[in-house]
Amino acid sequence: MGKFPEADARIMQFVVCRRCKSRNKKTLDKCRKCGSVFLRPKRKDIKAKK
Ligand SMILES: [Zn+2]
């Protein structure tokens, strides 16, 4: 989890293309850059290792 809740909320509105790694809006079902449907959300629950 990030230090700033606002930033986390904003990050959660994006998905990242698995192919070209560009950020897309969560509302899109395809990457606008390469057309890939393999998008993953930026997950908040992935925590950094201690
Ligand atoms: Zn892409």
mmCIF file of the protein (N, C-alpha, C, O) and its ligand, coordinates in Angstrom:
data_MODEL
# 
_entry.id   MODEL 
# 
loop_
_entity.id 
_entity.type 
_entity.pdbx_number_of_molecules 
1 polymer     1 
2 non-polymer 1 
# 
_entity_poly.entity_id                      1 
_entity_poly.type                           'polypeptide(L)' 
_entity_poly.nstd_linkage                   no 
_entity_poly.nstd_monomer                   no 
_entity_poly.pdbx_seq_one_letter_code       MGKFPEADARIMQFVVCRRCKSRNKKTLDKCRKCGSVFLRPKRKDIKAKK 
_entity_poly.pdbx_seq_one_letter_code_can   MGKFPEADARIMQFVVCRRCKSRNKKTLDKCRKCGSVFLRPKRKDIKAKK 
_entity_poly.pdbx_strand_id                 A 
# 
loop_
_entity_poly_seq.entity_id 
_entity_poly_seq.num 
_entity_poly_seq.mon_id 
_entity_poly_seq.hetero 
1 1  MET n 
1 2  GLY n 
1 3  LYS n 
1 4  PHE n 
1 5  PRO n 
1 6  GLU n 
1 7  ALA n 
1 8  ASP n 
1 9  ALA n 
1 10 ARG n 
1 11 ILE n 
1 12 MET n 
1 13 GLN n 
1 14 PHE n 
1 15 VAL n 
1 16 VAL n 
1 17 CYS n 
1 18 ARG n 
1 19 ARG n 
1 20 CYS n 
1 21 LYS n 
1 22 SER n 
1 23 ARG n 
1 24 ASN n 
1 25 LYS n 
1 26 LYS n 
1 27 THR n 
1 28 LEU n 
1 29 ASP n 
1 30 LYS n 
1 31 CYS n 
1 32 ARG n 
1 33 LYS n 
1 34 CYS n 
1 35 GLY n 
1 36 SER n 
1 37 VAL n 
1 38 PHE n 
1 39 LEU n 
1 40 ARG n 
1 41 PRO n 
1 42 LYS n 
1 43 ARG n 
1 44 LYS n 
1 45 ASP n 
1 46 ILE n 
1 47 LYS n 
1 48 ALA n 
1 49 LYS n 
1 50 LYS n 
# 
loop_
_struct_asym.id 
_struct_asym.entity_id 
A 1 
B 2 
# 
loop_
_chem_comp.id 
_chem_comp.type 
_chem_comp.mon_nstd_flag 
ALA 'L-peptide linking' y 
ARG 'L-peptide linking' y 
ASN 'L-peptide linking' y 
ASP 'L-peptide linking' y 
CYS 'L-peptide linking' y 
GLN 'L-peptide linking' y 
GLU 'L-peptide linking' y 
GLY 'peptide linking'   y 
ILE 'L-peptide linking' y 
LEU 'L-peptide linking' y 
LYS 'L-peptide linking' y 
MET 'L-peptide linking' y 
PHE 'L-peptide linking' y 
PRO 'L-peptide linking' y 
SER 'L-peptide linking' y 
THR 'L-peptide linking' y 
VAL 'L-peptide linking' y 
ZN  non-polymer         . 
# 
_pdbx_entity_nonpoly.entity_id   2 
_pdbx_entity_nonpoly.name        ? 
_pdbx_entity_nonpoly.comp_id     ZN 
# 
_pdbx_nonpoly_scheme.asym_id         B 
_pdbx_nonpoly_scheme.entity_id       2 
_pdbx_nonpoly_scheme.mon_id          ZN 
_pdbx_nonpoly_scheme.ndb_seq_num     1 
_pdbx_nonpoly_scheme.pdb_seq_num     101 
_pdbx_nonpoly_scheme.auth_seq_num    101 
_pdbx_nonpoly_scheme.pdb_mon_id      ZN 
_pdbx_nonpoly_scheme.auth_mon_id     ZN 
_pdbx_nonpoly_scheme.pdb_strand_id   A 
_pdbx_nonpoly_scheme.pdb_ins_code    . 
# 
loop_
_atom_site.group_PDB 
_atom_site.id 
_atom_site.type_symbol 
_atom_site.label_atom_id 
_atom_site.label_alt_id 
_atom_site.label_comp_id 
_atom_site.label_asym_id 
_atom_site.label_entity_id 
_atom_site.label_seq_id 
_atom_site.pdbx_PDB_ins_code 
_atom_site.Cartn_x 
_atom_site.Cartn_y 
_atom_site.Cartn_z 
_atom_site.occupancy 
_atom_site.B_iso_or_equiv 
_atom_site.pdbx_formal_charge 
_atom_site.auth_seq_id 
_atom_site.auth_comp_id 
_atom_site.auth_asym_id 
_atom_site.auth_atom_id 
_atom_site.pdbx_PDB_model_num 
ATOM   1   N  N  . MET A 1 1  ? 0.822   -1.193 0.000   1.00 0.00 ? 1   MET A N  1 
ATOM   2   C  CA . MET A 1 1  ? 0.000   0.000  0.000   1.00 0.00 ? 1   MET A CA 1 
ATOM   3   C  C  . MET A 1 1  ? 0.860   1.248  0.000   1.00 0.00 ? 1   MET A C  1 
ATOM   4   O  O  . MET A 1 1  ? 1.904   1.308  0.649   1.00 0.00 ? 1   MET A O  1 
ATOM   5   N  N  . GLY A 1 2  ? 0.412   2.216  -0.723  1.00 0.00 ? 2   GLY A N  1 
ATOM   6   C  CA . GLY A 1 2  ? 1.201   3.425  -0.846  1.00 0.00 ? 2   GLY A CA 1 
ATOM   7   C  C  . GLY A 1 2  ? 1.031   4.328  0.359   1.00 0.00 ? 2   GLY A C  1 
ATOM   8   O  O  . GLY A 1 2  ? 0.235   4.085  1.265   1.00 0.00 ? 2   GLY A O  1 
ATOM   9   N  N  . LYS A 1 3  ? 1.790   5.333  0.316   1.00 0.00 ? 3   LYS A N  1 
ATOM   10  C  CA . LYS A 1 3  ? 1.774   6.272  1.429   1.00 0.00 ? 3   LYS A CA 1 
ATOM   11  C  C  . LYS A 1 3  ? 0.583   7.216  1.328   1.00 0.00 ? 3   LYS A C  1 
ATOM   12  O  O  . LYS A 1 3  ? 0.075   7.729  2.325   1.00 0.00 ? 3   LYS A O  1 
ATOM   13  N  N  . PHE A 1 4  ? 0.151   7.426  0.068   1.00 0.00 ? 4   PHE A N  1 
ATOM   14  C  CA . PHE A 1 4  ? -0.887  8.407  -0.159  1.00 0.00 ? 4   PHE A CA 1 
ATOM   15  C  C  . PHE A 1 4  ? -2.171  7.735  -0.649  1.00 0.00 ? 4   PHE A C  1 
ATOM   16  O  O  . PHE A 1 4  ? -2.194  7.173  -1.743  1.00 0.00 ? 4   PHE A O  1 
ATOM   17  N  N  . PRO A 1 5  ? -3.216  7.788  0.135   1.00 0.00 ? 5   PRO A N  1 
ATOM   18  C  CA . PRO A 1 5  ? -4.490  7.145  -0.259  1.00 0.00 ? 5   PRO A CA 1 
ATOM   19  C  C  . PRO A 1 5  ? -5.037  7.687  -1.560  1.00 0.00 ? 5   PRO A C  1 
ATOM   20  O  O  . PRO A 1 5  ? -5.617  6.936  -2.345  1.00 0.00 ? 5   PRO A O  1 
ATOM   21  N  N  . GLU A 1 6  ? -4.868  8.963  -1.803  1.00 0.00 ? 6   GLU A N  1 
ATOM   22  C  CA . GLU A 1 6  ? -5.371  9.550  -3.044  1.00 0.00 ? 6   GLU A CA 1 
ATOM   23  C  C  . GLU A 1 6  ? -4.672  8.948  -4.243  1.00 0.00 ? 6   GLU A C  1 
ATOM   24  O  O  . GLU A 1 6  ? -5.297  8.655  -5.262  1.00 0.00 ? 6   GLU A O  1 
ATOM   25  N  N  . ALA A 1 7  ? -3.385  8.769  -4.113  1.00 0.00 ? 7   ALA A N  1 
ATOM   26  C  CA . ALA A 1 7  ? -2.606  8.194  -5.205  1.00 0.00 ? 7   ALA A CA 1 
ATOM   27  C  C  . ALA A 1 7  ? -3.023  6.748  -5.451  1.00 0.00 ? 7   ALA A C  1 
ATOM   28  O  O  . ALA A 1 7  ? -3.132  6.316  -6.598  1.00 0.00 ? 7   ALA A O  1 
ATOM   29  N  N  . ASP A 1 8  ? -3.251  6.019  -4.398  1.00 0.00 ? 8   ASP A N  1 
ATOM   30  C  CA . ASP A 1 8  ? -3.702  4.635  -4.539  1.00 0.00 ? 8   ASP A CA 1 
ATOM   31  C  C  . ASP A 1 8  ? -5.032  4.574  -5.263  1.00 0.00 ? 8   ASP A C  1 
ATOM   32  O  O  . ASP A 1 8  ? -5.231  3.743  -6.150  1.00 0.00 ? 8   ASP A O  1 
ATOM   33  N  N  . ALA A 1 9  ? -5.925  5.440  -4.889  1.00 0.00 ? 9   ALA A N  1 
ATOM   34  C  CA . ALA A 1 9  ? -7.237  5.468  -5.526  1.00 0.00 ? 9   ALA A CA 1 
ATOM   35  C  C  . ALA A 1 9  ? -7.111  5.779  -7.001  1.00 0.00 ? 9   ALA A C  1 
ATOM   36  O  O  . ALA A 1 9  ? -7.848  5.248  -7.833  1.00 0.00 ? 9   ALA A O  1 
ATOM   37  N  N  . ARG A 1 10 ? -6.172  6.644  -7.310  1.00 0.00 ? 10  ARG A N  1 
ATOM   38  C  CA . ARG A 1 10 ? -5.994  7.017  -8.710  1.00 0.00 ? 10  ARG A CA 1 
ATOM   39  C  C  . ARG A 1 10 ? -5.348  5.881  -9.501  1.00 0.00 ? 10  ARG A C  1 
ATOM   40  O  O  . ARG A 1 10 ? -5.720  5.612  -10.643 1.00 0.00 ? 10  ARG A O  1 
ATOM   41  N  N  . ILE A 1 11 ? -4.405  5.242  -8.894  1.00 0.00 ? 11  ILE A N  1 
ATOM   42  C  CA . ILE A 1 11 ? -3.728  4.126  -9.551  1.00 0.00 ? 11  ILE A CA 1 
ATOM   43  C  C  . ILE A 1 11 ? -4.711  3.001  -9.852  1.00 0.00 ? 11  ILE A C  1 
ATOM   44  O  O  . ILE A 1 11 ? -4.596  2.318  -10.870 1.00 0.00 ? 11  ILE A O  1 
ATOM   45  N  N  . MET A 1 12 ? -5.657  2.820  -8.975  1.00 0.00 ? 12  MET A N  1 
ATOM   46  C  CA . MET A 1 12 ? -6.628  1.740  -9.157  1.00 0.00 ? 12  MET A CA 1 
ATOM   47  C  C  . MET A 1 12 ? -7.559  1.979  -10.329 1.00 0.00 ? 12  MET A C  1 
ATOM   48  O  O  . MET A 1 12 ? -8.314  1.086  -10.714 1.00 0.00 ? 12  MET A O  1 
ATOM   49  N  N  . GLN A 1 13 ? -7.516  3.163  -10.894 1.00 0.00 ? 13  GLN A N  1 
ATOM   50  C  CA . GLN A 1 13 ? -8.375  3.428  -12.043 1.00 0.00 ? 13  GLN A CA 1 
ATOM   51  C  C  . GLN A 1 13 ? -7.719  3.028  -13.352 1.00 0.00 ? 13  GLN A C  1 
ATOM   52  O  O  . GLN A 1 13 ? -8.281  3.239  -14.427 1.00 0.00 ? 13  GLN A O  1 
ATOM   53  N  N  . PHE A 1 14 ? -6.532  2.452  -13.262 1.00 0.00 ? 14  PHE A N  1 
ATOM   54  C  CA . PHE A 1 14 ? -5.816  2.079  -14.473 1.00 0.00 ? 14  PHE A CA 1 
ATOM   55  C  C  . PHE A 1 14 ? -5.573  0.577  -14.526 1.00 0.00 ? 14  PHE A C  1 
ATOM   56  O  O  . PHE A 1 14 ? -5.474  -0.106 -13.507 1.00 0.00 ? 14  PHE A O  1 
ATOM   57  N  N  . VAL A 1 15 ? -5.484  0.105  -15.735 1.00 0.00 ? 15  VAL A N  1 
ATOM   58  C  CA . VAL A 1 15 ? -4.995  -1.242 -15.954 1.00 0.00 ? 15  VAL A CA 1 
ATOM   59  C  C  . VAL A 1 15 ? -3.733  -1.140 -16.802 1.00 0.00 ? 15  VAL A C  1 
ATOM   60  O  O  . VAL A 1 15 ? -3.535  -0.166 -17.528 1.00 0.00 ? 15  VAL A O  1 
ATOM   61  N  N  . VAL A 1 16 ? -2.899  -2.138 -16.702 1.00 0.00 ? 16  VAL A N  1 
ATOM   62  C  CA . VAL A 1 16 ? -1.650  -2.107 -17.443 1.00 0.00 ? 16  VAL A CA 1 
ATOM   63  C  C  . VAL A 1 16 ? -1.661  -3.222 -18.483 1.00 0.00 ? 16  VAL A C  1 
ATOM   64  O  O  . VAL A 1 16 ? -1.987  -4.370 -18.180 1.00 0.00 ? 16  VAL A O  1 
ATOM   65  N  N  . CYS A 1 17 ? -1.307  -2.871 -19.691 1.00 0.00 ? 17  CYS A N  1 
ATOM   66  C  CA . CYS A 1 17 ? -1.244  -3.841 -20.770 1.00 0.00 ? 17  CYS A CA 1 
ATOM   67  C  C  . CYS A 1 17 ? -0.096  -4.817 -20.531 1.00 0.00 ? 17  CYS A C  1 
ATOM   68  O  O  . CYS A 1 17 ? 1.027   -4.408 -20.237 1.00 0.00 ? 17  CYS A O  1 
ATOM   69  N  N  . ARG A 1 18 ? -0.385  -6.096 -20.658 1.00 0.00 ? 18  ARG A N  1 
ATOM   70  C  CA . ARG A 1 18 ? 0.664   -7.091 -20.454 1.00 0.00 ? 18  ARG A CA 1 
ATOM   71  C  C  . ARG A 1 18 ? 1.625   -7.136 -21.629 1.00 0.00 ? 18  ARG A C  1 
ATOM   72  O  O  . ARG A 1 18 ? 2.747   -7.625 -21.496 1.00 0.00 ? 18  ARG A O  1 
ATOM   73  N  N  . ARG A 1 19 ? 1.207   -6.645 -22.745 1.00 0.00 ? 19  ARG A N  1 
ATOM   74  C  CA . ARG A 1 19 ? 2.051   -6.743 -23.928 1.00 0.00 ? 19  ARG A CA 1 
ATOM   75  C  C  . ARG A 1 19 ? 2.979   -5.533 -24.054 1.00 0.00 ? 19  ARG A C  1 
ATOM   76  O  O  . ARG A 1 19 ? 4.189   -5.683 -24.219 1.00 0.00 ? 19  ARG A O  1 
ATOM   77  N  N  . CYS A 1 20 ? 2.405   -4.353 -23.975 1.00 0.00 ? 20  CYS A N  1 
ATOM   78  C  CA . CYS A 1 20 ? 3.239   -3.172 -24.199 1.00 0.00 ? 20  CYS A CA 1 
ATOM   79  C  C  . CYS A 1 20 ? 3.402   -2.333 -22.934 1.00 0.00 ? 20  CYS A C  1 
ATOM   80  O  O  . CYS A 1 20 ? 4.096   -1.317 -22.928 1.00 0.00 ? 20  CYS A O  1 
ATOM   81  N  N  . LYS A 1 21 ? 2.755   -2.777 -21.877 1.00 0.00 ? 21  LYS A N  1 
ATOM   82  C  CA . LYS A 1 21 ? 2.915   -2.128 -20.563 1.00 0.00 ? 21  LYS A CA 1 
ATOM   83  C  C  . LYS A 1 21 ? 2.434   -0.696 -20.517 1.00 0.00 ? 21  LYS A C  1 
ATOM   84  O  O  . LYS A 1 21 ? 2.846   0.077  -19.652 1.00 0.00 ? 21  LYS A O  1 
ATOM   85  N  N  . SER A 1 22 ? 1.569   -0.341 -21.440 1.00 0.00 ? 22  SER A N  1 
ATOM   86  C  CA . SER A 1 22 ? 1.028   1.011  -21.358 1.00 0.00 ? 22  SER A CA 1 
ATOM   87  C  C  . SER A 1 22 ? -0.162  1.016  -20.406 1.00 0.00 ? 22  SER A C  1 
ATOM   88  O  O  . SER A 1 22 ? -0.834  0.003  -20.212 1.00 0.00 ? 22  SER A O  1 
ATOM   89  N  N  . ARG A 1 23 ? -0.394  2.148  -19.837 1.00 0.00 ? 23  ARG A N  1 
ATOM   90  C  CA . ARG A 1 23 ? -1.521  2.271  -18.932 1.00 0.00 ? 23  ARG A CA 1 
ATOM   91  C  C  . ARG A 1 23 ? -2.774  2.596  -19.712 1.00 0.00 ? 23  ARG A C  1 
ATOM   92  O  O  . ARG A 1 23 ? -2.772  3.436  -20.612 1.00 0.00 ? 23  ARG A O  1 
ATOM   93  N  N  . ASN A 1 24 ? -3.837  1.916  -19.351 1.00 0.00 ? 24  ASN A N  1 
ATOM   94  C  CA . ASN A 1 24 ? -5.121  2.186  -19.969 1.00 0.00 ? 24  ASN A CA 1 
ATOM   95  C  C  . ASN A 1 24 ? -6.146  2.399  -18.883 1.00 0.00 ? 24  ASN A C  1 
ATOM   96  O  O  . ASN A 1 24 ? -5.977  1.955  -17.748 1.00 0.00 ? 24  ASN A O  1 
ATOM   97  N  N  . LYS A 1 25 ? -7.203  3.079  -19.244 1.00 0.00 ? 25  LYS A N  1 
ATOM   98  C  CA . LYS A 1 25 ? -8.269  3.242  -18.272 1.00 0.00 ? 25  LYS A CA 1 
ATOM   99  C  C  . LYS A 1 25 ? -8.946  1.910  -18.026 1.00 0.00 ? 25  LYS A C  1 
ATOM   100 O  O  . LYS A 1 25 ? -9.054  1.062  -18.911 1.00 0.00 ? 25  LYS A O  1 
ATOM   101 N  N  . LYS A 1 26 ? -9.394  1.759  -16.805 1.00 0.00 ? 26  LYS A N  1 
ATOM   102 C  CA . LYS A 1 26 ? -9.999  0.511  -16.373 1.00 0.00 ? 26  LYS A CA 1 
ATOM   103 C  C  . LYS A 1 26 ? -11.255 0.191  -17.167 1.00 0.00 ? 26  LYS A C  1 
ATOM   104 O  O  . LYS A 1 26 ? -11.631 -0.972 -17.316 1.00 0.00 ? 26  LYS A O  1 
ATOM   105 N  N  . THR A 1 27 ? -11.896 1.230  -17.673 1.00 0.00 ? 27  THR A N  1 
ATOM   106 C  CA . THR A 1 27 ? -13.140 1.050  -18.399 1.00 0.00 ? 27  THR A CA 1 
ATOM   107 C  C  . THR A 1 27 ? -12.926 0.462  -19.785 1.00 0.00 ? 27  THR A C  1 
ATOM   108 O  O  . THR A 1 27 ? -13.862 -0.048 -20.401 1.00 0.00 ? 27  THR A O  1 
ATOM   109 N  N  . LEU A 1 28 ? -11.703 0.533  -20.272 1.00 0.00 ? 28  LEU A N  1 
ATOM   110 C  CA . LEU A 1 28 ? -11.416 -0.041 -21.584 1.00 0.00 ? 28  LEU A CA 1 
ATOM   111 C  C  . LEU A 1 28 ? -11.179 -1.541 -21.439 1.00 0.00 ? 28  LEU A C  1 
ATOM   112 O  O  . LEU A 1 28 ? -10.618 -2.002 -20.445 1.00 0.00 ? 28  LEU A O  1 
ATOM   113 N  N  . ASP A 1 29 ? -11.611 -2.285 -22.435 1.00 0.00 ? 29  ASP A N  1 
ATOM   114 C  CA . ASP A 1 29 ? -11.359 -3.729 -22.378 1.00 0.00 ? 29  ASP A CA 1 
ATOM   115 C  C  . ASP A 1 29 ? -10.227 -4.132 -23.314 1.00 0.00 ? 29  ASP A C  1 
ATOM   116 O  O  . ASP A 1 29 ? -9.835  -5.297 -23.371 1.00 0.00 ? 29  ASP A O  1 
ATOM   117 N  N  . LYS A 1 30 ? -9.715  -3.163 -24.036 1.00 0.00 ? 30  LYS A N  1 
ATOM   118 C  CA . LYS A 1 30 ? -8.563  -3.426 -24.896 1.00 0.00 ? 30  LYS A CA 1 
ATOM   119 C  C  . LYS A 1 30 ? -7.542  -2.326 -24.700 1.00 0.00 ? 30  LYS A C  1 
ATOM   120 O  O  . LYS A 1 30 ? -7.873  -1.192 -24.354 1.00 0.00 ? 30  LYS A O  1 
ATOM   121 N  N  . CYS A 1 31 ? -6.300  -2.688 -24.928 1.00 0.00 ? 31  CYS A N  1 
ATOM   122 C  CA . CYS A 1 31 ? -5.255  -1.678 -24.902 1.00 0.00 ? 31  CYS A CA 1 
ATOM   123 C  C  . CYS A 1 31 ? -5.455  -0.726 -26.069 1.00 0.00 ? 31  CYS A C  1 
ATOM   124 O  O  . CYS A 1 31 ? -5.667  -1.150 -27.206 1.00 0.00 ? 31  CYS A O  1 
ATOM   125 N  N  . ARG A 1 32 ? -5.387  0.543  -25.776 1.00 0.00 ? 32  ARG A N  1 
ATOM   126 C  CA . ARG A 1 32 ? -5.615  1.497  -26.861 1.00 0.00 ? 32  ARG A CA 1 
ATOM   127 C  C  . ARG A 1 32 ? -4.388  1.631  -27.744 1.00 0.00 ? 32  ARG A C  1 
ATOM   128 O  O  . ARG A 1 32 ? -4.464  2.170  -28.848 1.00 0.00 ? 32  ARG A O  1 
ATOM   129 N  N  . LYS A 1 33 ? -3.270  1.145  -27.262 1.00 0.00 ? 33  LYS A N  1 
ATOM   130 C  CA . LYS A 1 33 ? -2.035  1.293  -28.012 1.00 0.00 ? 33  LYS A CA 1 
ATOM   131 C  C  . LYS A 1 33 ? -1.815  0.114  -28.960 1.00 0.00 ? 33  LYS A C  1 
ATOM   132 O  O  . LYS A 1 33 ? -1.563  0.302  -30.150 1.00 0.00 ? 33  LYS A O  1 
ATOM   133 N  N  . CYS A 1 34 ? -1.914  -1.103 -28.419 1.00 0.00 ? 34  CYS A N  1 
ATOM   134 C  CA . CYS A 1 34 ? -1.592  -2.274 -29.235 1.00 0.00 ? 34  CYS A CA 1 
ATOM   135 C  C  . CYS A 1 34 ? -2.810  -3.158 -29.466 1.00 0.00 ? 34  CYS A C  1 
ATOM   136 O  O  . CYS A 1 34 ? -2.726  -4.121 -30.228 1.00 0.00 ? 34  CYS A O  1 
ATOM   137 N  N  . GLY A 1 35 ? -3.934  -2.862 -28.833 1.00 0.00 ? 35  GLY A N  1 
ATOM   138 C  CA . GLY A 1 35 ? -5.142  -3.632 -29.064 1.00 0.00 ? 35  GLY A CA 1 
ATOM   139 C  C  . GLY A 1 35 ? -5.198  -4.939 -28.300 1.00 0.00 ? 35  GLY A C  1 
ATOM   140 O  O  . GLY A 1 35 ? -6.130  -5.724 -28.474 1.00 0.00 ? 35  GLY A O  1 
ATOM   141 N  N  . SER A 1 36 ? -4.218  -5.174 -27.465 1.00 0.00 ? 36  SER A N  1 
ATOM   142 C  CA . SER A 1 36 ? -4.200  -6.407 -26.681 1.00 0.00 ? 36  SER A CA 1 
ATOM   143 C  C  . SER A 1 36 ? -5.322  -6.416 -25.654 1.00 0.00 ? 36  SER A C  1 
ATOM   144 O  O  . SER A 1 36 ? -5.660  -5.384 -25.075 1.00 0.00 ? 36  SER A O  1 
ATOM   145 N  N  . VAL A 1 37 ? -5.891  -7.586 -25.437 1.00 0.00 ? 37  VAL A N  1 
ATOM   146 C  CA . VAL A 1 37 ? -6.932  -7.689 -24.423 1.00 0.00 ? 37  VAL A CA 1 
ATOM   147 C  C  . VAL A 1 37 ? -6.346  -8.172 -23.105 1.00 0.00 ? 37  VAL A C  1 
ATOM   148 O  O  . VAL A 1 37 ? -7.065  -8.336 -22.119 1.00 0.00 ? 37  VAL A O  1 
ATOM   149 N  N  . PHE A 1 38 ? -5.053  -8.395 -23.094 1.00 0.00 ? 38  PHE A N  1 
ATOM   150 C  CA . PHE A 1 38 ? -4.429  -8.877 -21.862 1.00 0.00 ? 38  PHE A CA 1 
ATOM   151 C  C  . PHE A 1 38 ? -4.034  -7.698 -20.993 1.00 0.00 ? 38  PHE A C  1 
ATOM   152 O  O  . PHE A 1 38 ? -2.906  -7.206 -21.027 1.00 0.00 ? 38  PHE A O  1 
ATOM   153 N  N  . LEU A 1 39 ? -4.998  -7.274 -20.226 1.00 0.00 ? 39  LEU A N  1 
ATOM   154 C  CA . LEU A 1 39 ? -4.762  -6.157 -19.335 1.00 0.00 ? 39  LEU A CA 1 
ATOM   155 C  C  . LEU A 1 39 ? -4.844  -6.648 -17.898 1.00 0.00 ? 39  LEU A C  1 
ATOM   156 O  O  . LEU A 1 39 ? -5.695  -7.467 -17.551 1.00 0.00 ? 39  LEU A O  1 
ATOM   157 N  N  . ARG A 1 40 ? -3.980  -6.152 -17.104 1.00 0.00 ? 40  ARG A N  1 
ATOM   158 C  CA . ARG A 1 40 ? -4.070  -6.500 -15.693 1.00 0.00 ? 40  ARG A CA 1 
ATOM   159 C  C  . ARG A 1 40 ? -4.278  -5.232 -14.893 1.00 0.00 ? 40  ARG A C  1 
ATOM   160 O  O  . ARG A 1 40 ? -3.757  -4.175 -15.249 1.00 0.00 ? 40  ARG A O  1 
ATOM   161 N  N  . PRO A 1 41 ? -5.040  -5.331 -13.811 1.00 0.00 ? 41  PRO A N  1 
ATOM   162 C  CA . PRO A 1 41 ? -5.168  -4.169 -12.946 1.00 0.00 ? 41  PRO A CA 1 
ATOM   163 C  C  . PRO A 1 41 ? -3.889  -3.970 -12.163 1.00 0.00 ? 41  PRO A C  1 
ATOM   164 O  O  . PRO A 1 41 ? -3.167  -4.922 -11.868 1.00 0.00 ? 41  PRO A O  1 
ATOM   165 N  N  . LYS A 1 42 ? -3.624  -2.749 -11.838 1.00 0.00 ? 42  LYS A N  1 
ATOM   166 C  CA . LYS A 1 42 ? -2.543  -2.487 -10.898 1.00 0.00 ? 42  LYS A CA 1 
ATOM   167 C  C  . LYS A 1 42 ? -3.072  -2.858 -9.536  1.00 0.00 ? 42  LYS A C  1 
ATOM   168 O  O  . LYS A 1 42 ? -3.967  -2.200 -9.005  1.00 0.00 ? 42  LYS A O  1 
ATOM   169 N  N  . ARG A 1 43 ? -2.533  -3.883 -8.984  1.00 0.00 ? 43  ARG A N  1 
ATOM   170 C  CA . ARG A 1 43 ? -3.136  -4.414 -7.758  1.00 0.00 ? 43  ARG A CA 1 
ATOM   171 C  C  . ARG A 1 43 ? -2.524  -3.789 -6.528  1.00 0.00 ? 43  ARG A C  1 
ATOM   172 O  O  . ARG A 1 43 ? -1.310  -3.663 -6.370  1.00 0.00 ? 43  ARG A O  1 
ATOM   173 N  N  . LYS A 1 44 ? -3.431  -3.413 -5.682  1.00 0.00 ? 44  LYS A N  1 
ATOM   174 C  CA . LYS A 1 44 ? -3.044  -2.745 -4.454  1.00 0.00 ? 44  LYS A CA 1 
ATOM   175 C  C  . LYS A 1 44 ? -2.555  -3.745 -3.417  1.00 0.00 ? 44  LYS A C  1 
ATOM   176 O  O  . LYS A 1 44 ? -1.755  -3.426 -2.538  1.00 0.00 ? 44  LYS A O  1 
ATOM   177 N  N  . ASP A 1 45 ? -3.069  -4.979 -3.551  1.00 0.00 ? 45  ASP A N  1 
ATOM   178 C  CA . ASP A 1 45 ? -2.785  -5.947 -2.498  1.00 0.00 ? 45  ASP A CA 1 
ATOM   179 C  C  . ASP A 1 45 ? -1.459  -6.685 -2.699  1.00 0.00 ? 45  ASP A C  1 
ATOM   180 O  O  . ASP A 1 45 ? -1.103  -7.562 -1.913  1.00 0.00 ? 45  ASP A O  1 
ATOM   181 N  N  . ILE A 1 46 ? -0.749  -6.327 -3.738  1.00 0.00 ? 46  ILE A N  1 
ATOM   182 C  CA . ILE A 1 46 ? 0.599   -6.857 -3.860  1.00 0.00 ? 46  ILE A CA 1 
ATOM   183 C  C  . ILE A 1 46 ? 1.511   -5.999 -2.996  1.00 0.00 ? 46  ILE A C  1 
ATOM   184 O  O  . ILE A 1 46 ? 1.730   -4.817 -3.264  1.00 0.00 ? 46  ILE A O  1 
ATOM   185 N  N  . LYS A 1 47 ? 2.016   -6.605 -1.989  1.00 0.00 ? 47  LYS A N  1 
ATOM   186 C  CA . LYS A 1 47 ? 2.823   -5.835 -1.055  1.00 0.00 ? 47  LYS A CA 1 
ATOM   187 C  C  . LYS A 1 47 ? 4.295   -6.056 -1.316  1.00 0.00 ? 47  LYS A C  1 
ATOM   188 O  O  . LYS A 1 47 ? 4.718   -7.122 -1.764  1.00 0.00 ? 47  LYS A O  1 
ATOM   189 N  N  . ALA A 1 48 ? 5.042   -5.056 -1.036  1.00 0.00 ? 48  ALA A N  1 
ATOM   190 C  CA . ALA A 1 48 ? 6.497   -5.163 -1.174  1.00 0.00 ? 48  ALA A CA 1 
ATOM   191 C  C  . ALA A 1 48 ? 7.027   -6.106 -0.096  1.00 0.00 ? 48  ALA A C  1 
ATOM   192 O  O  . ALA A 1 48 ? 6.530   -6.142 1.030   1.00 0.00 ? 48  ALA A O  1 
ATOM   193 N  N  . LYS A 1 49 ? 8.024   -6.847 -0.468  1.00 0.00 ? 49  LYS A N  1 
ATOM   194 C  CA . LYS A 1 49 ? 8.632   -7.756 0.513   1.00 0.00 ? 49  LYS A CA 1 
ATOM   195 C  C  . LYS A 1 49 ? 9.395   -6.967 1.557   1.00 0.00 ? 49  LYS A C  1 
ATOM   196 O  O  . LYS A 1 49 ? 10.046  -5.961 1.275   1.00 0.00 ? 49  LYS A O  1 
ATOM   197 N  N  . LYS A 1 50 ? 9.288   -7.452 2.734   1.00 0.00 ? 50  LYS A N  1 
ATOM   198 C  CA . LYS A 1 50 ? 10.012  -6.769 3.806   1.00 0.00 ? 50  LYS A CA 1 
ATOM   199 C  C  . LYS A 1 50 ? 11.463  -7.212 3.856   1.00 0.00 ? 50  LYS A C  1 
ATOM   200 O  O  . LYS A 1 50 ? 12.224  -6.738 4.699   1.00 0.00 ? 50  LYS A O  1 
HETATM 201 ZN ZN . ZN  B 2 .  ? -0.774  -2.685 -25.179 1.00 0.00 2 101 ZN  A ZN 1 
# 
